[in-house]
Structure formats: structure tokens, C-alpha cells
Amino acid sequence: MALFQPFRALGYVADSVPFAIQRRGKEIFVCVSVGKAWQIFNAAKLTLVFVGPQLNKRISALATKGDYTYAASGRDIIVSRRAHREGVWEGHHAAVKHLLSFGEYVVSIGEDNRMLVWQQGDYSGPVKEMEILTDFTPTALTHPDTYLNKVLLGSEEGRLQLWNISSGSLIHTFKGWGSAVRCLETTPALDVVAIGLADGRAILFNLRYDKVVATFVHDAAGGAVTALAVRSGAGEPLLVVGGISGILSVWDLEHRKLHAIIKDAHVGPVSSLYFFPEEPVLLSSGADNSLKEWIFDDPGSSPRLLRFRSGHYRPPTSVLHYGTNGRSILSAGQDRAFRVFSTIQDQQSKELSQGHVKKKARKLQKSEEELKLARVVGMAACETRERDWSNIITCHDGDHKAYVWHLAKAAQGQHVLTPPTSKEGDLPPMVTAVAMSPCGNSGLVATEAGTIDVFNMQSGLHRGSFTRPLDHDQAKERAKVAPPLSSSRALMGTLLKNELVAAAGRPAHSGRVVGLAVDHSNRIMVSGGYDGVVRVWDYKKRIVTDTIKVGCPLTHMHLHRGTALLAVALEDLRIEVYDVGAGRRVRQFSGHTDRLTCLQWASDARWLLSASMDGTLRVWDVPSARILQVMKLGTPVTSLSLSPTLDLLATTHVNQLGVNLWANRPLYLGRQLALTGGEETVDCRMPTVSDAVARRPEEGELERASAQAGGDVDEEEEGAEGVRLLEDG
């Protein structure tokens, strides 16, 4: 049995599969795919309503009708009623690529070039089967309004076909325009459909007269049109075209001219567009893990972003629990976004603002990503003064400065922390590590040159440096070039020239600083460097009180503030634990076979968690100096954070967009587990959005799930060699 059970995946909003719209009275709901599951949002405020069951394969198409959701997964179509799976339609010999729901029927098209018609509630098989010739490869599907029992198909070859699904016959073939059809959309005009082509053209086409009504060029460079939407009801008649580059172009159909362009509407292809009936609001989704609503305020004006839901569109690489209750998680990733996720309420998750990035991007003709700060490589936070001033500090890949953030305002702070240089005008060394004092007043910034500086978080002013004394020869050389003292200070005798030289000192480390930490009472500061040395400092006097030579370059370190136990990960893959108060090593662990990616103490100092590129997460029992469990968590873990309350473990993984949450089984079961320890690997499935929806495991829930899976291992059966968790004393 694994120590941590999959609980939930955070940060998944939508993927590249086109969404399905469902109207229920005056309310509109949007069903989106998130890998192997689907979820439904209320379009009024983009609040999450339902999460569907986890499927065996990725979803390739969606359709909805009333309480039913249809999801194409591999060769099958999974039918769910509200959030529960009800049945399966089987009949295709290859993967299903397109679904369309109209009336009481659902039409599906697969890679086997077969079009099947299904009746709602009937799971015995399709009511109609149609074979499509091999020289016609379907790429899009729609139902033209007022065309009874008719569907229109677009193809890779550029042609269109009109089929009668009642008789199962092909009615007519349209020759096309010499470019593959990528999307089809109905319009308010009778007999007219909008067609998006792979060469960047959007065409309004009259089916009755087989005639082109209008042609618009979305992308002169030839980028494919991937989504279309036509405004209905009162107001300007508009056609919105989305392409593979993420740009939205808005066309005035009355005057047949370009109305507006929305650059960087999405990062990557636009997957779906939808105009709300009788409203000037457009809904869009893209492959960048986002849903966005745009509003057209006034006739002739450009649309503006009304509301949106989004997550990381590139894998997150840093994660940190914020606060003492563990309900918020800070995350940063390769998309240069800095986000906070709520484990309680999805609506509270948001991205922290980096200023007027969108406005600057338009002015400089650049993408928003280019103007954002580089990827976060280190962060520290303190909630003590969160209402007063900035309470988060970050360092970024290849950046020479550290940045502060005000979580209460969900925005970047006004100060930038720049390490001082010996000569004015010199470029500071790159920042490699940051830390905060537990009082929230000071931020520490370390660099690749080995320097460590202290800044005031309220004012952003430099307050001093941690330096080592110069040796005799260095002091002698420094004294020759030291500036003369003012006459007043010399007369007072408060600072002699050799004291000034000593105060300048050497950098804290000879090379890159790997980590920093301050104890819970602002008494000591601990730093570790790539030079293989750990130094303990008097925090107030900023002098070295102890030096521990580890003998190998450090890659990670984490200090348990309450016990002054320091865990360090070394380049030779060993993990060592030091008592910094006594200045000696107390534990040593080994077992990882590849580079370590993260290291963290549990808040009670009994467990030490480490992850590596070998794909394992190891839980070490520090009092007994043993390995408790080796867990295989799918792809390698790039970052982890165990909540201060020990209930949830958050992890990020290679090539995954979400933040994964794992429940601490011993804590929720309320009793001790028996584990044999050792190197035997326990395979764990990854959390999904379907595991839980904005809630924590209820009392006894994990125990019931474990009993269904075969029950817990009894301690007496394991014998005396078992390692007991959460034992007293």
C-alpha cells in the first residue's frame, strides 16, 4: 500500500479538443476535454459544475444533449448522465474523431471512414451505418439548420459532402476550393455555412445554390483556420475566425471588411469559438489550457477580455505550499507564469499579475511570453505580513535580480532586489537562491558568485551582506586601496581602517549558492554552496559561527526551522542530514540512481521526502534512519511540497501541465500502517481531475477504498521487521 494516495489534479481547464455547448433554459454550459476526462463549466461565470469519469484513453471528440455527455475515447463512445457513466456505444473499427448531436440522434465518424448513427438510450448498436469512400477523408462535421436529417462533411481533400442519415445516402458532393477543410460552422442565414480552410481562408458558402457568398483571408501566410463563429441576433453581423497561430480576426459581414484583430488571444491553435445567442459575448478555447470570454461593448469597438479560466500551458517546475493551513499552492512553470492554486475552491485559483504585459506586448509588437519574467527557479514565502507589503520572493532562470510579490493583491511588488556590485555599472551576478525571514521583514538573495545579501521587504533597500573575513594576505591588499576615513569618524575612533577592510570581507561561498534558510527565531541563517560547504551564520551579526565541509557539491538543501536539522542533496546522489546546532552529521541516506530534483522535510521532522529523475519519490524515516517506501509516480517529479498540516502532498512532473495532489493515507486513516521498508518499488497511478472535486477525503473514505482493494496489511503479519509510521515518541 502506498503512503500517498492520488487525490486530485489541479490546473487543468481545457485541451485542444473542441468544446461542446449545452443550452438549458437561459443558462449555457460548456463541456471541455481535459485528457482522459471531461468537465462542464457554467458559462455565466466560468464556474466548474461537473467533472466526468476518468476514461481509459484520451478524449478525441465531445457532444452533449440534455443531461447526457458523449465522449469519444479510442474506438468507443462513452455515454454519461450528468457526472456518472451510463453506457458505451461500440461499433467503430478505428478511433472516433468526430461527434455531432442533433435531435434524438448522435452521429459519429471514425478513422475507419464509417459514419454511424446512434439513438439516445439505445446501447444495442448503431441504428444506421454508412461507408465513406476512401478518397474522402472527413475532417469536419456539422448539421445545417432546417436541413432535416442532413449532415455536412468537410474533407482533407477539400471537398464537401451532404448526407441524409435517415436513408443513409450521399445527396451531393461539393468540389471545394483546393485546400483541406479544417472546420465547419452554421450561420443565422438560411442555407449558408462558414468553412475554414487549411490555407488560411474563411468562406461563406450557400449550399442551395452551390455558390460562394464571401471569402475572407484570416492568415496571409497560409496558417490554417481552426475555428469559426458567427454572431446571431441584434447587433453587428460578425464573423470571428481563429487560427493555428492563436490570433482571432473579426470580420464585419455587412461591409465585408476587417473589424478587429485580437493578437495572442491564445498561445497556439484556437480549438473552438462560440457566440452567445442574443449577446455580444464570444467564448473561445485553445490548446493553451484556457477558456476565455470576450465582450463587444460598443459597435465598431474592438472586443475586450471579459473573464477567463486558465492553467499552465507548459509544465510547471516549482511548487510551494503557502501559509500554515496548506490551502493555497504557489506554482511556476516553463510558461513564465506565476500562479496560486486553491485546494478548496477552484474559483480562487489565479495568475499573479506581472504588470501591463498585454499593453506592452501590443505596443512593442511582441508576444506576452517574451515580456514576462523568466522561469522561476526558486521561491520563498511568508504569510506574517501579507496584508502589509510584499510577502513572496522569487529568483528566475538567468536573471541578475530577485523579484517580490504581494499575494493579497495577486500582483508583482513594486521593488526589485538587485545585489550590489563592487564597481558601479557592473552587471550583478545571476541570482540562484532566495529565502525569507519568518517575521516577513527581510528577504535574502544569493548569487552564483557566492554572495548573500539582505533586503528589507517593505522598502526594498539593501540592509547588508553575509561575508567571511579576509585572510591576512587579502586584508593587506585590501588595506592598500581602502578609501580614507572622514576626519570625524577617525577622531571618534569608531571604525578603524582595518575594521573597514574586514567588514568588506569575502563572499559567503566560493561559487554558486545552492540554498538559504533562516530558523524560526531569526537566530541563525544556514547557507549551502556548490563548493561543498555548509555555513552557519549569526543572523543579526552576519558572521560565520560554524563551517561544515560536506566534501561534495550540493544540489539541494532544506532546513527544518523548528529542530535546526538540515537535509542536503549531493551531486553524488547521497542525502545527508546535519544538526547545525551541534555541527555534525546525524543521518545519511542513499538509493537514488539519477539526479535529485527536490528535497523536503515534513513539518514534524519525522519524514524526509526526496525525488529524482529516476522516476521515484522516496520517503525516509529519519528517527529510524530507514527508507519507508519507494514510490513510482509515473513520470519523474520536478518539484514537491508537503503541506504544513501533512495532509496533502503536491507534485509537478515532467511533461504534465497540472499540479498533482496526493492524500497522506496514515493521517486520514487515523492509525499506523505497517511497512516493510526496503527498495521494493510501489507503483502509483497519477491523480486525475475526476478523483475529487474541490474537496478533501472524507473521514473513512480512504479506509473504505483500501478495503475494497483488498484491505491493509496487518502489522502482526508483517512481523517485527515492519516500520511503524506516526508512532509516538
SEFI-968932 format. One record per residue (C-alpha): x, y, z. Coordinates in steps of 0.001 Angstrom, whole numbers, plus 500000, padded with zeros to 6 digits. Example, Ala and Ser with C-alpha at 12.3 -4.5 7.8 and 13.67 -1.06 7.14 Angstrom:
2
512300495500507800/513670498940507140/
***
This chain:
729
500000500000500000/501313503435499047/501797506078501715/500221508684499453/497011508056497535/496025510030494399/493612512764495420/493217515333492663/494921517124489772/494784520932489770/495242523384486916/493549521567484041/490989523729482208/490741522638478558/492825520944475898/492823521069472093/489575519092471623/486706521416470510/484215522076473309/480519521178473211/477818523716474075/474684522858476016/471764525292476484/469381524684479374/466777527431479505/468592530738479759/471786529151481047/474632527995478842/477091525284479805/480326524384478075/481764520864478158/485536520657477662/488030517831477461/490975517515479848/492860514494478593/491009511339479662/488173513169481405/485747515984480688/484400518800482803/481484521209482495/481585524947483263/478674527321483689/479375529944481034/477833532752483119/480926532984485332/483001530030484135/482418528157487378/483061524427487468/479847522384487672/480665518759486882/483697516570486326/483127513419484340/484527509934484940/488082509009484044/488271507125480732/490807504581479516/492002506658476561/492250510335475698/489091512038474539/489060512899470830/485566514438470460/482651515646472611/478912516162472234/476130516972474711/472326516734474891/470263517469477987/471726515586480938/473883513432478656/477503513860477634/479067511823474847/482836511401474787/484783509631472043/487612507631473619/489511505365471269/487017503267469286/484244503700471851/481787506444472709/481220506762476459/477747507959477448/477435509731480808/474373511097482532/475367514180484473/478644513078486086/478095509304486039/478891506819483320/475766505152481935/476758503156478861/479101502583475928/478471502678472200/480699500235470336/480814499840466576/483797501616465078/486858499662463948/489219502623464475/489418505708466658/486386508007466664/487310511534465545/484026513462465235/480741513587467161/477583515555466438/474365515604468457/471084516812466978/467536515807467784/467480512377469378/470441511126467388/474221511276467697/476411510948464596/479982509661464878/482768509417462292/485900507345462813/489255506895461155/487767503769459548/485760506147457256/482487504884458692/479683507175459793/477412505675462443/474119506998463782/473171506275467392/469865506766469173/469888508141472689/469233505453475307/469828502555472885/473085500657473576/472389497655471355/474246499189468414/474030501919465770/470703502482464048/472417503344460753/475840502660459252/477320504488456255/480573503814454439/482511506838453193/484709506299450129/488441506162450777/489127509184448540/487226511347451064/488875511785454479/486443513511456892/487896516413458888/484786518352459999/481101517730460643/478039519944461127/474243519941460793/472917522803458582/469881524464460169/466484523471458689/468090520573456784/466070517678458187/468201514568458901/471111516045456937/474776516406457903/477558518208456053/481072516738455986/484345518504455148/487412516607453967/491183516648453823/490865516689450039/488889519932450191/485527518600449024/482225518713450925/479552516038451121/475902516312452158/474442513105453638/470960512012454669/471417509989457859/467858508695457768/468225506976454393/471994506555454704/472629508050451280/475002510635449866/472946513526448469/475549515787446891/479293516410446671/480702519947446526/484007520259444677/485723522529447234/488463525116446862/491696523171446533/492537523264450252/491718520955453157/488639521811455214/489517522326458885/486193523441460398/482519523977459561/480020526269461289/476375527098460683/475225530719460313/471936532559461017/471437532934457262/469399530145455682/471430527657453576/474730529433454370/477609527767456235/481048529075457217/484027527000456126/487591527256457424/490399526088455135/493958524970455752/495359527769453566/494004530498455901/490787531349454065/487325531547455648/484467531105453180/480732531766453454/479067529224451195/475442528831450066/474595525143449944/471359525514447990/472956527358445083/476473525876445421/477869529392445443/480474531315447447/478914534279449233/482135535833450573/485792534984451141/487970536327453959/491703535783454358/492495535198458010/496221534483457657/498019535670454535/500963533449455485/498805530385454957/498150529369458573/495126527106458866/491733528311460109/490841526112463081/487610527619464471/484712529826463338/481780531625464974/479033533865463550/477154536355465703/473389535967465773/470580538252466878/470617542033467143/473810543966466642/476530543962464045/476746540792461930/480228539485462716/482321536504461721/485147535542464086/487948533397462707/490506531587464856/493720530135463501/496642527942464273/498688530923465490/496242531847468279/495062535066466590/491365535961466317/490242538082463361/486799539712463488/485061540488460183/482145542842459550/479806540805457330/477656543761456331/480560545752454878/482752542690454271/485821544219455870/488121543549458810/486597544779462054/489318543923464633/492244541629465339/492929540049468728/496583539092468838/497734536479471322/494147535559472139/495574532099472762/499035530603472766/498883528068469962/495866526929467925/492355528135468712/490248524984469106/486680526381469442/484632529578469130/481016530263470107/478856533416470131/476272533523472919/472765533884471431/471446537453471529/474550538582473444/477720540407472356/479876537766474088/482251535322472415/483592532175474070/486932530758472922/489179527876473904/492649526885472828/495391524365473212/496936526667475869/494760525214478648/492340528137478814/488727529246478343/488113532932477591/485075535172477161/485310538332475025/482725541112475018/481929543572472223/480945546638474249/480103549138471519/479527548923467772/482782549469465951/484923548803469033/487418546003469493/486431543200471848/487944543063475319/488583540132477625/485627539757479980/486613536733482055/488749533641481724/489870530416483353/493353529134482677/496196526993483949/499795526449482964/500166525830479245/503686524498479720/504733522129482529/505149523721485984/508572523175487551/508274524748491025/505604524277493661/505282525505497262/502521525328499876/501648528779501169/500601529506504742/500087527278507745/496809525666506653/498094524375503313/495043525525501380/496986527517498784/499764526337496495/502189528560494605/503386527230491270/505594528442488439/506461526822485153/508092526940481777/505327529247480503/506797532014482726/503534532291484646/503431532522488449/500169531121489827/498374530361493055/496016527366493216/493379526806495874/492882523243497094/489420524199498380/487784526409495747/488714526371492060/487471529930491521/490184531242493855/492977529965491607/494611532746489591/497767534004487939/499747536728489676/499983539859487553/503352540945486134/502176544445485241/500724545708481979/502250542910479935/499417542768477401/499552546502476734/503335546468476374/503171543474474042/500793545309471698/502964548398471717/506241546552471080/504732544036468652/505866541116470799/504190538167472460/503231538373476132/505509535466476983/508555537363475702/507872540228478124/507241538084481191/509923537244483720/511990534144483026/511113530772484543/511099530727488358/513906528550489755/513466529371493436/510829530909495681/510166531673499321/507044532992501067/505880534157504483/502285534979505426/503167537018508531/502963540440506844/500892539504503804/498475542405504283/501199544987504794/503699544516501975/505151542013499534/505499538587501119/506889536365498342/510329536476496777/511442534653493622/514577534140491572/514482533405487870/516489531464485347/519441533545484120/518217536715485878/520510539047487827/517741540279490127/515219538887492582/511550539915492490/508930540355495192/505196539627495001/502179540778497006/499832537802497263/496963539818498761/496979541945495588/497819538985493334/500487541081491662/504200541696491443/505519544072494098/506966547480493356/510532546637494404/513217544717492540/516075543353494657/519409543890492919/522566542533494588/525227545251494914/528431545112492888/531996546125493773/532081548649490923/529308550967489864/527899549978486499/528942546319486702/526316543697485990/525364541788489163/525918538022489181/522901535816488500/520628535127491458/520491531414492331/518630531188495656/516265533220497834/514833532997501342/512681534997503747/512904535576507454/509953534107509412/508972537597510558/508381538662506941/510577541762507223/513668540600505339/514462538808502125/517753537074501400/519258536904497922/522177534644496958/524083534597493682/526309532405491523/529302534425492739/528733533209496307/527370536476497724/524418536645500111/522607539955500646/519768541052502906/516968543371501755/514068544992503556/510835543628502078/508862546806502789/511243549344501257/513331547096499010/516521548666500431/519774546761500835/520480546097504526/523802544292504470/525692541204503343/526892537946504826/530651537869504314/533625535839505513/536688537588506978/539603538158504640/542743536164505221/545964538019506100/547218538498502539/543815539598501237/543374542063504076/546791543534503377/545976544058499709/542550545482500506/544013547934503023/546187549486500326/543174550508498263/540703551166501084/539222554700500978/540357557147503675/538074557658506638/536432561006507293/538138563098509959/535126562985512260/534914559188512248/538687558881512640/538657561202515643/535812559318517245/537727556070516772/534538554173515988/535813552471512872/539461551766512193/540734551234508685/541463547558509247/537898547099510564/536542548565507327/538670546148505368/537463543209507431/533845544342507037/534186544158503261/535192540505503567/534950537646501107/531759536235499580/529851533760501713/530792530891499374/533372530175496710/530939529721493852/527204529306493374/524986529327496460/522520526432496262/520208527204499156/519403529549502047/517270529225505166/516585531135508392/515475529405511585/512126530121513252/513511532730515669/515804534734513347/518764533442515333/520772531602512700/520971531529508921/522224528471507032/523671528536503527/524891525757501274/527026526097498186/528247524204495185/531689524435496814/530632521558499080/530429523704502212/527554524447504590/527936527571506688/526010528562509794/525712532299510410/524664534523513269/521712536162511563/521919539519513316/525712539908513365/526090538281509915/529231536408510906/530110532749510435/529615530665513567/530300527233512076/531541525680508850/530611522146507793/532598520632504949/530345518162503206/533004517046500751/530760517063497662/528895519795495751/525369520445496999/522396520394494619/519515520986497072/519044521783500751/516151522211503150/516245523361506783/513647522274509317/513241525511511233/511973524032514471/514710521445515023/517634523038513129/518051519816511156/519463520441507692/518962517994504808/521270518321501822/521241516514498471/524672515950496983/525904515631493436/526935512018494074/523205511245494760/523594510899498555/521340512653501065/522815513762504380/521191515236507475/523128517611509745/522383519022513161/523535522586512534/523426523374516236/525961520656517008/527737520954513664/527733517224512911/526152514748510546/523388512653512099/521949510687509148/522945509548505673/520666508064503004/521337506681499544/519338504878496909/518530507278494064/520106506361490738/519732509675488907/519895513412489585/517796514576492550/515194517202491691/513754518154495087/514085517582498807/511751518491501680/511147517907505368/507763517037506800/506627519665509299/507037517211512215/510631516372511099/509924512624511089/509802512177507329/512167513400504674/510931513317501078/513174513240498021/512519512869494297/514798512113491408/514929511854487639/514978508086488133/511177508442488406/510889507639492117/509806509526495193/511393508215498380/510058508699501894/512754508386504577/512022507825508259/514630509986509967/514336508696513579/514897505087512481/517281506050509648/515397503836507181/513637504059503881/509886503799504410/508785503490500830/509937503930497236/507045505227495132/506958505253491342/504798508247490396/504546507932486626/506904510467485084/509785511982487115/508884514544489781/510337518012489122/509140519635492350/507229518672495502/505733520303498566/504197518621501611/501608520797503348/502351522050506880/499339520053508108/500804516893506479/497514516074504747/498362516740501096/501475516304499001/501743518463495863/503963517373492969/504795518566489470/506019516210486794/507883516134483505/505595516949480551/502474517424482708/500549520699482916/498875520165486274/499768520202489948/499061516763491390/497727516318494928/498246513154496973/496455512356500245/498502511185503230/496955507783503930/498195507286507547/496874510704508507/493391510134507078/493128506523508173/493836507661511707/496040504714512535/499510503364511962/500492501385508908/502913498511508759/505554498795506058/508500496555505425/510678499315504022/513418498306501631/513921499045497951/510762497421496639/509005499957494394/505300500718494776/503688501799491502/501152504592491909/498695505876489348/498654509619488783/495874511822490230/493191512996487799/490592515743487726/487986513010488294/489421511809491618/487834514594493671/486169517921493026/487180520747495367/487097518642498499/489386516666500780/488924512979501571/486072512407503979/486593510540507193/486898506835506487/486847507294502706/490381506087502128/489870503189504505/486790502039502602/488640502322499299/491527500332500709/489182497606501988/487645497272498526/491135496857497057/491962494003499420/492484495651502783/495511496904504675/498431494736505595/498092493649509192/501012494622511423/501183491206513043/501516489530509643/504448491761508776/506302490796511903/508789492757513933/510669493997510868/507809496327509861/508399500045510233/505549501792512044/504541505250510897/503353508113513033/504476506348516178/504638508301519387/507899509400520945/
***
